Amino acid sequence: MRRLVALLHLAAAALSAAGLCATLWRGPAEPGNALAFGLVIAVGEFARVRFPDTDGGTRTVGPLGIAGALGYALLGEVGGEPTTHGVLQVVAVAVVGSLCGLAPHVARGTAPPLDDSVRGVLGVGFAAACFQPLYNSGTLGEAMGRGPGYALCLLAITLLTGVCDALLTALLAAGRTGWPFGPLLRDELAGRLGIVPAIAATGAVIALAVAVAGLWALPVFCVPLLLTQFSFRRYASVRATYRQTIASLARATEVAGYTPHGHARRVAVLSRAVGRELGLREPELTVLEYAALMHDIGQLSLVDPVRGGATEPLVPEERRRIALLGGAVVRQTGVAPEVALVVERQADPYRDQPVTARVIRAVNAYEDLRAGRDDAGERPGARTAYALERLRTATGRDYEPRVVEALARVVTRGREA
């Protein structure tokens, strides 16, 4: 998979270089059109919105830049006059526009990951390669004319480009993280059901409008899309605040001295990775992460803290009481009821638990066992091996074997990375 990531980066670099060199060598065709669409792409990249990522980081999106690049890739006419720019010039304009728009982000150290640029170059190249040769050869006009069939063809190309982008995103993520490709692709496709058709339709409409009305159609369609990005920004702010609230609640046990510093965050990160290894869907992963952050909040009911914050050595009745109290606290915070249910069920026999609770129980025990192992520092990986061995010996009673093996794969891969 890592070789595939390198190949994708190399393909994007080669395509960008070919587009820039060919355009500079021949000179840009219809430079006014190229400049207009390049400005739209640059503004869209500059106005990117930062979303809190599902895995704890951030992800930036720029609907205007994407729509502008798709519009130029699907541009066959401007004001009734045919265009001749071709695939390589589309790539060149998209690359230059993106670089200009991202320059301030690079200067501030907030540029999106390189993988985003790779996806952008390959995606716009795919859309242009699907449309430009067909249009310039006259094949598309002969087959579809200028009626509804032509518009549907543009929309189909943009939707295929969205599927291509989802495939690239999943491949790059799988190559970098080692997570299973199938669930990653499934989540990417599901996450695009709302926004991608809207952006795809906008790109197709921009191309159709410019073909009829000329370049004056660009601001008519792009300004509303730019204003929409401010709504995205507000949504991103609300989502980030919600996540920060949950993280702050999770730290209550640490501040009170009931659990070690960073324990909840470590359990949440590792639980999410194990959930991905098991192929859980994105909504399940979100519930899993939030429940893992708050899994120890019931310890605030204890008169005296448990040594090291480890609840696994307690008798089952006491663990169940702590879990039920934790669930009751979560229900009062306004967090989704599914999160409270997972917190309540983490002390049940694993055969009666939902898979999310099984993951948290195994990961929490793993962290407790690693922290409690004081004589394992003589060789790298000794704490991990000790904790996994203890979990495996208890799989018949306390932990699901499938979850423990997924945990073993995740931590082993983490050591090798």
N, C-alpha and C positions, 0 to 999 in steps of 0.2 A: 504493500500500500504506500509506503514512503517513496518508493521509486515512482509510483504513479503520480504522487504529489509533485515530485521533481519534474516529471514529464509535462504535467499540466502547466507548471510555472514556465518551463522552457518553451512550450507551445505558445503561451501568451506573449512571452518576450519576443519570440520569432515573428509572430503575427504583427505585433506592434512595430517592430523594426521594419518589416516588409511594407507595412502601410505607410510609415513615415518616409522611408527611402523612395518608394514609388511615387508618392505625392510630391515630394521635393524635386525628384528627377523630372517628372512630367509637368509639374506645376498644378495647382489645384484647379479642378474643373468647377465652373460656377462659384468663384470665391465668395460672392455675396451670400449664397446659400450656406456655404461651409461656415462662414463667420457667424451668421445668425444662429445656426444650430449649435455651433461651438459655444457661443455665449449662453444659450439655454442650458447646455450641459454643465458649463462652469458654474453658473448660478445655482443649479440644482446640487452640485457637489459641495459648494460652499455652504449651502443652507441645510446640510445633512442634519438629521435628528438622531440623537443618541438615546437608545433604549437600554434599560437594564437587561442583560442577557439572561437566559434561563440557567446558565451555569455560573452565575455570579459575576461575570464581567459585564461589558457593554457591547452593544451592536449598533452600528450606525446605518441609517437608511436614507436614501435620497430619491424619492419618487419622481421629482421633476427631472433630475438628471437621467434617470432610466427612461422616462417617457420621451425626453428629447432625443436620446441616442436611438431608441426604437423608431421614432418618427423619421429621423434622418436615414436609418437603414432601410425603411420602407418607402422612401420618397422616390416617386417616379416622375412627377411633374411639379412645376411651380407656376401657378397662374396659367395653366394650360400649355406651358412650354415643357417639353421633355428634358430630363436631366441626364447627365452622362458620367456622374462621379464614380460609380462602381464600388466594389466591396472594399478595396484597400483604402480608398479615401474615406469611407465611412469609419473604418478602424482608426485612421490617422486623426480625424476630427474628434472622435470619441476620446482618444488617448490625450490629445492636446487639451481639449476642454476639461477633462478630468484632472489633469495635472495642474492647470491654472486654478481650478476651483479648490483643489486640495492643498495648494501651496500654503495658505494661511493655517490650515490644520496641522500641516507638517511643522511649520514654524512654532506653533504652540505645543507641539508634542501630542496632539490629539488625533493624528491621522488614523484612518481605519486600517485594519490588518491588510497585509499584502494580498492575502487570499481574496479579499473583496475586489481588488483591482484585477486580479487574474480572472475571476468570474465575469467581471464587467467586460473585459476585452474579448474573452471567448464567447460570451453571450451575444454581444453586438455583432461580432464576426459571424456567428451562426445565423442570426436574423438576416444580415445583409447577404450572406451566401445563399440563403433560401429565396430571397426576393430579387436582388439585383440582376443576376444572370437571366432569370425567367423574364423579367420585365424588359431588359435591354435587347434580348433576342426576339422579342415580340410574341413569345410563346404564351405568356400570361394574358396579354391582350386578346389573342386569338381564341384562347380557351374560355376566358371569363368576360371579355368585353369590359365595359365600364359601369356595369350595373351592380346589383346586390352581391353577385358572385365574387366580384373583385374585392369588395369590402370584407366579405366573409373570409376570403383567402388571406387578406392582411391580418385579420383577427386570429385566424388559425396559426399563422406564422408566429405571432406574438405569444400565443398560448404555448406553442411548442418551445419557444425560447424560455418561457417560465419553467417548463418541465426540465429543459436542459440546465437552467440555473440551479434548480433543486438537486439535480443529479450531481452537478459539479460541487455544490455545497456539501452534500453528503460524502462524496469521494474525498474531498479535502479534509473534512472533519475526521473521517475514519482513518485516513492516512496519518494525521497528526496525533490522534488520541488513542487509536487502536480499538475504538468502540465498534460494535457490529454495524455493518453498512446498511442492512435491511431496515432496522428500526430508525436509523438516522434519516434515510430517504423517506420513509413513511411519515415521519414527523415534519420534514421539510415540505413535502407535498401537502400535508394537512394544514400547515401554517400558511400556505400560499393560497388557499381556497378563497380567501376574502380579498386580499390586497392585489394579488397578481392579475386577476381578470380585470380589475379596475385600471391598473397601470397599463396593461396590455391594450385595453380598449382606448385609453387616452393616446397611447402612441400611434395606434392605427388611425384614430380620428384626426390627430395632428397631421399625419401624412396626407389624408384625404382632403382636409380643409386647406392646407397649403397648396395642394394640387389645383384646387378650384380658385381660391381667393388670393393666393400669393403669400409672401412672407408676413403680411399684416395679420394673418390668422394665428401666427405664433403667440403673441401676447394675449390674444383673446382666450386661448385655451391654457396657456402656461401660468398666467397670473392667478386664476382660481386654484390651480394645483399647488402653486407656491403658498397661497394663503392656507390651504389645507394642511400643509406641513406644520403650521403653528398649532393646529389642533392636535397633530401627532405629538408635538413637543409637550403639550399640556398633559396628554395621556401618559407620556413617558415619565413626566414628573410625578403624577399620581401613583404610577406603578412603582417607581423608585421609593417614594415615601412609604408605601404599603410594605415593601420588602424591608426597609430600614426599621419600621415599627416592629415587625416580627423579630428581626435580629436583636433589637434592643430588649424586647421581652425575654428572649432566650438568654441574654446575659444576666438576667436577674439572679439566677442561681450562682453564677460566678461571683458577682458583686457581693452576695450574701455569704460567700465562702462555702457553699454546698458542693460545688463541682470545680474541677481544675480550670484554669484559664484556657480558653480556646477549645474546650472539649466539645461544646455543642456545634461549633462551626466545623470542627474536624469530622464529627459524626455526620453532619449534613452533607459535606462535600463527598465523603467516601460513600455514604448511602446513595447519593445521586449517581455516582459512578457505577456502583453495583446494580442499581436499577437499570441503568443504560445497558449494562452487560446482560441483564436478564431480558432486555427487549421491552421494557415498560414504555407506554406512550407518554407524550409530553405532559398532559394533564396529571397523570399518575406520578410523574417525576416531580412536578411542582408540589403536589400534596405530600409526597415523600420527603422532599427537602424541608418544607415548613414544619412537618411533624418531627423530623429529626432535630431541627433547631430547638423545638420546644419539648423534647421528650423527657427532660429532667425537671420540668417546672413544678411537678407535684412534690418534689423534695422540699419545697418551701414549707410544707405542712409538718415537717419533722422538727422535733424539739432540738435534737442534736444532729449535726451533719453526719452522714455516713463517711467512714474513712475513705478518702480518695474520691468520694462521690460515686463509688461503684455500688450499684443496687443489686447486681446479679447474685452476690453471696447471701442476700437476705432471704428469709423464708418466703415461699410463694404468696402467702396471704398478705404479707407486708408489701411486697412488690406490686401486687394487684391493687392494694389500697392507694399506694402512691400514684399508680397509673390512672386510676379513676379520678383522684383529686386533680391530677394534671389535666385530664380531659375536661373536667368541670371548669378549671381556670381558663383553658383555651376557648371554651364555648362562650365565656363572658367577654372575650376580647374582640369579638366580631370576625374572627378568622373563619374560613369555610368549615362547615360541620364535618366534612370528610377528614380534615386535619385532626379535629378533636377525637374522632372515632379511632384513628390510628394511634394516637397517644394513649387512649383508654385501653386498647387491645394489645399493647406491646408486652404485657406480662402474662397473657393467656398462653396455654399450650400452643405450640406453633402450628399444629394441624388445624386449629380453630381460628387462626389469625388470617387477615388479608395479607397478601404478599408484601405490601409496603411495611406492615408491622413486623413481619419476619425479617425483612432487611434491616430495619432499625435495631431490632433486638440483637442480631448477629454482629452488626457493626459496632454497636455500643459495647457489647461484651469484648469484642476484639480490642477496642481502644482501652477498656479497663484492664484487660490482661497485659497489654503491652506496657501500660503505665505502671502496673504493679510488679513487673518483672525487674527486680533490682540487680540480679547477678548475670544478666545476659549481654552486658556491654563489651565482652571480650572479642566478639567477632561481628562483622556487619550482618544484619538480617537475623540475628539470633532472637531478638524480641518478636519479630514477625513470625518466625518459624515456631517459636514457643506458643504464641497466641493461636495460630492456625491449628497447631496440633491439639491444643486443648479444645478448640471448637469442634474439630473433627471427631474427637472422642465422645462428644456430647450430642452428635447429630441424631442419634436414635431417640433422644428424649427432649432436648431443648431447642435445637436449631435444625432448620431444613437443610439437608445435604446440598441441594441445588444452589441455595443462597450462599452457603459456606464456600463451595467451589468457585462460584462467581466472585466472591470476595477475594479468594486466593489468587485468581487470575488478575484481578484489578491491582492488588498490592504488589504482585510479582512484576507486572508490567510497569508499575510505577518505579520500582527499584531499578529496572533495566533501562528506563528512559534517560 
